[in-house]
Amino acid sequence: LGKCLLSPIVLAAYAYNRSLSELGPGGRTEGEPGVLCQLFAFLMAFFGLAPTLLLLAMALECWLSLGHPYFYRRHLTRRLGATLGLAAAGLCALFCALPLLGFGVPMQYCPGTWCFIRMAGGGPHQLAFPVLYASLMGLLVLAIGACNVSSMRHLYSMARRQPRRGPPAAAAPRMEELDHLILLGLMTVLFTICSLPLIIRAYMGAFAADFNENADLSALRFLSVNSIVDPWVFIIFRTSVFRMFVRRVCRRLNSRKASLKGPSPEGDGQ
C-alpha cells in the first residue's frame, strides 16, 4: 500500500521535472514545503512505522504460540488480532501526523522527489520528533529481535527433542521446525540491518548536527528495501525446493560429522 501511494507521486515529479513542493499547492507560509510534500512526508513516516508494529505483533504471536501455547490458545483470537491491528494503525497515524500540527518539520530533500521529517539543522523543537521517532523505532527493533530470538530458541529445542533416526515421517517435524528457524533468523537479520541506518541518522542529525542529505537518502532506501525484499525472502525460503536443499545440506553435515567421529571403542569391543 505504501509503494502504491508513494511511487506515483515520485514518478509524476520525474515526468514533469518538478519538485514535490512545485507539483502541489504551496505551504501556508514562505519557505514551508507544499501540501504534497507534507503528505509525502506523512506517508513515509507512517509506512515506516506501521509495518514495524505489524512485525512486532507477528513476532509476539509467534513467541506466545511457541513458548506459552496454553495462554495463546485461551486468550488470543482473530477478533482481538483485528482490533489490535486497527488500533496500532490509528496510533501510528496520529503519531506521524504530529509534524503537520507543528511538532516537527516536514522537509523536501534533494533532488526534490522525496520528503521526510527534518532530521538535522533545526532547533530543539524541530528535532524532538525525529529523535522520538527513532527511539520508538529502536525499541520496536529490540522487541522484535528479542521475540524472534526467543522463538528461535524454542524451535531449536523442539527440533532437538525430535528423533534423529527412524523413518522419514518421524524426521519430518524436526525438518519443518528447522525450516521455520532458518526463515525466522533471516527475516530478523534483514529487518535489523534495514532499520538501523535510519535510527542512526536521526540521532546523528539531532545530537551531532550532521546534515547530510545523501546519507539520509541512503537510510530511507534501506528502510524501503526491507518492505520490498522481506516478502520475497518469505516466498522463496518457504518453497519446497528450498526445503529440499536444507534437508540435503543437513544430511551431508550429519554424515560428515559421523565420519569424523568414527566408531566408538565400546562399539568395537562389542
C-alpha positions in Angstrom: 0.0 0.0 0.0 2.8 2.4 0.8 4.5 1.7 -2.5 1.3 2.2 -4.4 0.6 5.5 -2.8 4.1 7.0 -2.9 5.5 5.7 -6.2 3.1 7.7 -8.5 4.0 10.9 -6.7 7.7 10.3 -7.4 7.1 9.3 -11.0 5.0 12.4 -11.6 7.8 14.6 -10.2 10.3 13.0 -12.6 7.8 13.1 -15.5 7.2 16.9 -15.1 10.8 17.6 -14.0 9.5 19.5 -10.9 9.9 19.1 -7.2 7.1 17.9 -4.9 6.6 21.3 -3.5 6.1 22.7 -7.0 3.6 20.0 -8.0 1.1 20.6 -5.3 -0.3 23.7 -3.6 2.2 25.8 -1.7 2.6 25.9 2.1 0.9 28.3 4.4 4.0 30.4 5.0 7.0 31.4 2.9 9.7 28.6 2.9 7.3 25.9 4.1 7.1 22.8 1.9 4.0 22.3 -0.2 0.9 20.3 0.7 2.0 17.4 -1.5 5.4 17.3 0.2 3.9 17.3 3.6 1.6 14.5 2.6 4.6 12.6 1.2 6.5 13.1 4.5 3.5 11.8 6.5 3.1 8.7 4.3 6.8 8.0 4.5 6.8 8.2 8.3 3.5 6.2 8.6 4.6 3.3 6.3 8.0 3.2 8.0 6.4 2.8 11.5 3.1 0.9 10.9 4.8 -2.2 9.3 7.2 -2.3 12.2 4.3 -2.5 14.6 2.8 -5.3 12.5 6.1 -7.2 12.6 6.1 -6.8 16.3 2.6 -8.2 16.5 3.6 -11.2 14.4 6.8 -11.7 16.5 4.7 -11.6 19.7 2.2 -14.1 18.3 5.0 -16.5 17.2 6.6 -16.2 20.7 3.4 -16.8 22.6 2.3 -19.7 20.4 5.7 -21.5 20.9 6.6 -20.5 24.4 3.1 -20.1 26.0 0.7 -22.3 24.0 -2.0 -22.6 26.7 -2.2 -18.8 27.1 -2.1 -18.3 23.4 -4.9 -20.8 22.8 -7.1 -19.4 25.6 -6.8 -15.6 25.2 -5.7 -14.8 21.6 -8.5 -14.7 19.0 -8.9 -13.4 15.5 -11.2 -10.6 16.7 -8.5 -9.5 19.2 -5.9 -9.5 16.4 -8.0 -7.4 14.1 -8.8 -4.9 16.9 -5.2 -4.6 17.8 -4.2 -4.1 14.2 -6.7 -1.3 13.6 -5.7 0.3 16.9 -2.0 0.2 16.0 -2.6 1.7 12.6 -4.7 4.5 14.2 -2.0 5.3 16.8 0.7 5.3 14.1 -1.4 7.8 12.0 -1.9 10.1 15.0 1.8 9.9 15.9 3.0 10.6 12.3 0.6 13.5 11.9 2.3 15.4 14.7 4.7 17.3 12.2 1.6 18.5 10.4 0.4 20.0 13.7 3.7 21.8 14.4 5.7 19.2 16.4 8.4 18.5 13.9 9.0 20.0 10.4 8.5 18.2 7.1 11.3 18.9 4.7 12.0 18.4 1.0 15.2 16.6 0.3 17.5 16.7 -2.7 16.7 16.2 -5.6 13.2 17.3 -4.7 11.5 14.0 -5.4 11.0 12.9 -1.8 10.1 14.5 1.5 10.6 13.4 5.1 10.9 14.8 8.6 13.8 17.2 9.1 16.5 15.2 10.9 19.2 17.9 11.2 19.8 21.6 11.0 16.8 22.7 13.2 16.1 23.8 16.7 15.3 21.5 19.7 11.5 21.9 19.0 12.1 20.7 15.4 14.4 17.8 16.2 12.4 16.4 19.1 10.0 14.5 16.8 12.8 12.7 14.7 14.5 11.7 18.0 11.2 10.4 19.3 10.5 8.6 16.1 14.0 7.0 16.0 13.7 6.0 19.7 10.3 4.3 19.1 11.8 2.5 16.0 14.8 1.4 18.1 12.5 0.0 20.9 10.4 -1.9 18.3 13.5 -3.3 16.7 14.8 -4.5 20.1 11.4 -6.0 21.0 11.1 -7.8 17.6 14.7 -9.1 17.9 14.1 -10.4 21.4 10.8 -12.1 20.5 12.3 -13.7 17.4 15.4 -14.9 19.3 13.2 -16.5 21.9 11.1 -18.1 19.2 14.2 -19.5 17.5 15.4 -20.9 20.9 12.0 -22.7 21.3 12.2 -24.0 17.7 15.7 -25.3 18.3 14.7 -27.0 21.5 11.7 -28.6 19.7 13.9 -29.8 16.9 16.4 -31.4 19.3 13.7 -33.3 21.0 12.6 -34.9 17.8 14.0 -38.3 17.0 17.1 -38.1 14.8 16.8 -41.7 13.4 13.9 -43.6 12.1 11.5 -43.4 9.1 11.2 -40.2 7.1 7.8 -39.5 8.7 9.5 -39.3 12.1 12.1 -36.8 11.0 9.6 -34.6 9.1 8.6 -32.5 12.2 12.2 -31.8 13.0 13.0 -30.6 9.5 9.9 -28.4 9.5 11.0 -26.7 12.7 14.4 -26.2 11.1 12.9 -24.5 8.1 11.0 -22.1 10.4 14.2 -21.5 12.3 16.2 -20.5 9.3 13.4 -18.3 7.8 12.9 -16.5 11.1 16.6 -15.9 11.5 17.0 -14.5 8.0 14.0 -12.2 8.4 15.3 -10.9 11.8 18.7 -10.1 10.4 17.3 -8.4 7.3 14.9 -6.3 9.3 17.6 -5.2 11.8 20.0 -4.2 9.0 17.4 -2.2 7.1 16.1 -0.4 10.2 19.3 0.7 11.9 20.6 3.3 9.4 17.5 5.5 9.8 17.8 5.3 13.6 21.5 6.2 13.5 20.9 9.1 11.1 18.2 10.6 13.2 20.4 10.6 16.3 23.4 11.9 14.4 21.4 14.7 13.0 19.9 15.7 16.3 23.0 15.4 18.6 26.0 15.7 16.2 24.4 18.3 13.9 25.4 16.1 10.9 23.4 17.4 8.0 24.0 15.0 5.1 21.1 14.6 2.6 22.9 11.7 0.8 23.2 9.8 4.0 19.6 10.5 4.9 18.5 9.3 1.4 20.6 6.1 1.9 18.9 5.4 5.2 15.4 5.8 3.7 16.4 3.5 0.9 17.5 0.9 3.4 14.1 1.2 5.2 12.3 0.8 1.8 14.4 -2.2 0.8 13.0 -4.2 3.8 9.4 -3.9 2.7 10.5 -5.0 -0.8 12.8 -7.9 0.0 11.0 -9.3 3.0 8.1 -10.8 1.1 10.4 -12.3 -1.4 12.5 -13.9 1.3 9.4 -15.3 2.8 8.2 -16.6 -0.6 11.5 -18.1 -1.7 12.5 -19.7 1.6 9.1 -21.3 2.1 9.2 -23.2 -1.1 9.6 -27.0 -1.4 12.8 -26.5 -3.4 14.5 -24.6 -0.6 13.3 -27.2 2.0 14.8 -30.0 0.0 18.0 -28.0 -0.3 18.1 -27.5 3.5 17.5 -31.2 4.1 20.3 -32.2 1.8 22.7 -29.9 3.5 21.8 -31.1 6.9 22.1 -34.7 5.9 25.6 -34.1 4.4 26.7 -32.2 7.6 25.4 -35.1 9.8 27.1 -37.7 7.6 30.4 -35.8 7.6 30.2 -35.3 11.4 29.6 -39.1 11.9 32.5 -39.9 9.6 34.8 -37.6 11.5 33.8 -39.1 14.9 34.5 -42.6 13.7 33.4 -45.8 15.5 33.5 -45.7 19.3 35.7 -48.1 21.3 32.7 -49.6 23.0 31.2 -50.4 19.7 34.5 -52.1 18.5 34.6 -54.1 21.7 31.1 -55.3 21.2 
